[in-house]
Structures are given as structure tokens and as C-alpha cells.
Amino acid sequence: MLDLDDLNFEIPYKTPLEIRNSHDFPQWFSVFQEAFELSDTGSSLFFTLLNNSLVKDTFIHYYSLSQDKITSVLSVMMLEDHNIGLFNFGTLKQQRNQGYLSELVSLCLIEARKGGKKTALVHANQASQSLLKKLGFKKVGSYHFYGRI
């Protein structure tokens, strides 16, 4: 969890890039699929779920570019009571540890704060904990994700 009033980093601000329609979604999803090493069955399920979220405005899907190719992805859910949730963030293996995801998360947090949001909650895995700590997030609990496919 992060109180957005406590953001303590400065980066050159630019508007985060977002997927706005189903036509552009497959390229975003291919990075998500590779970053999370999804099986074909899991990929099919997540593709349908996340692509449908575009129509329902459940999530906003953001991305970062390097040499005109998507390197990192992130989904933001606008929650009630001035909260946002960050989900589905990852970077292609060959592009990791180069700051792409850190910049993308930072831009989304700044954008949320500008939009009146106060708190950011994160669904994250073990690998992202150092990034989140660097950005000022504090662990407030944990849970396990189970699926039957």
C-alpha cells in the first residue's frame, strides 16, 4: 500500500501510454504472457478476461516502449474511496532491470494522484517486492492465488 501524498520520487513526467481498444490489446497481452510465462490454457483465460475489461472499463492497461516495442505492462483498476489497484505488471525478461517498469509504475502513480486518488494497493509477486519498496510501498498483508484449469 502507498499513500500517494507521500510520493517521494521525481522523474521527467510524461503521460503513460495506454491501450484504448481491443485492436491494440494483443500486442500488450503478448508481453504480459511472456513476462508471466503463462501456459496456453492460462493465456486463453487471461486474454479473454483482460480483453473484456477494456469494454467494461474495469482496468486501464498501460505500457512502456523501448525502440518502438512494448517492454513493460501494467493494469490499473480505479477503485472507490480515492484508491487504485495495480495489477498485471511485468517486463520482458531481456528488458528487466533497466528501469522500464519502475518508470511505468511511477508515471501511473503520478497520474492517479493528479486524478484525485489517495492510495495505491498492489497485487504483486515476490520478484517485484524490491521495486515496490523502492517506490515507497509498504506490505500490509498477503494472499495466495489458486486456479483450476
N, C-alpha and C positions, 0 to 999 in steps of 0.2 A: 504494500500500500504506500502511496505517496501523496502528501498534501501538496497540491500544485502551487500554493502560495510559497512553498519552500524550494522551488526550483532554483538551483544554485550553479547552473552552467550557462555558458554563453557560447552560441555558435552563430555563424552568419545565417540569418533567418531567410528561408525561402518556403514557399507553400509546399507541403508534402504532396507528392503525386498520388492520385487515387484512381482506382478502377471505377468507372461510372456505368458500365453496361456489360451485358453478357458476351458481347463480341470480343472485348479485350480480356475477359476473365481467364481463358485457357492459358495464356502466357503467364499470368500471375500464378495460376494454380500449378503450373509445371515447376516453378521454383519452390512453392510450398511442398509439393510432392517429393521433390528431390531433397530438400532441406530436412524433411521429417522421415525420409526413407520409407514411404508408405507402400504397402503391398498393392497389387492391382485391385483386390477387393476393397481394401480400405480407401484407396484412391477414388474408386467409383462412388462410394458412400459420401466421402467428404466433398467431392466435386459437386454432387447434387445438392447437398446441404448448404455449402458456401455459395454456390451459384444462385440458389434460390434466395439467399439472404440479400442479394442485390435488388431483387424485385420488391422485397418486403422492407427494405431499408433497415434491416436488423444490424448489419455490420457495414462499416466503411472499410474497404480493402485498400491499403496503401502499399507503395513500393519505392525502392531506390534503384537508381540506374548507375551503371559504370560502362562507358563506351557503348551507350545505347542499348544495353542489355540489362534486364532485371536481375539484381543481385540479392536483394533482401525484400521480404514481405512482412506485412503486419495487418491484423484486423482490429478495428476499434469498434466497440459497442457503446453507444451513448445510453447511459443508464439514468434513472430518475435521481432526484435529490442531488444534482450537480456532480454526479460521478461518471467516470468512464471505465470501461474494462478493456484491457489489452490482451489479445489472443493471437494465436497462429503466427507468432513471429519467428522468423528463421532466415538464414543466409545460406547460399550455395557453399558447399564445403571449400571449394577452391578460392572463395572470396572472403572467408571468415578471417577475423582478427585484423581487418583493415578499416574498421570504423563505420561501415555502411549501415549496419543495424543500429548502432549507437546513435548515429545521426538521425536515422528514420524515427526511432522511438522519441528522441529529443524533440524533433520537429512536431510530431503528433502531440506530445505533451504541451508544448508551447501553444499550438493551435487550440487544444482543448481549453487551456487557461484563458486564451483570448476569447473563447466562446462562452465563458462563464462557468466552466467546470471547476470543481474544487479538489476532487480526489480521484486518483487513478488506482485501480485494482488490476492485478496481473494474474493470469493463468500461465505459469512458467514451469519449465523443467530444470533439472539440476544444472545443465550446461549454461543456462542463462543467468544464474544467480550472481556471478561476478559483475556482469553488465548492469543488472538491476541495482546491485549495491552501489556501484559507481555512480548511477543516476540518482541515488538517494532513496530507493525503495527500502521498506522495512518488511520483514516477514511477519505475517500476522496469523498464519495457520497453514495447513496443508491438507490435501486430499488426494485420493487415487482415482484414476480414470479407468474404467473397465468397459470392455465391449464384447459383444458376442456376434461374431460374423459368420 
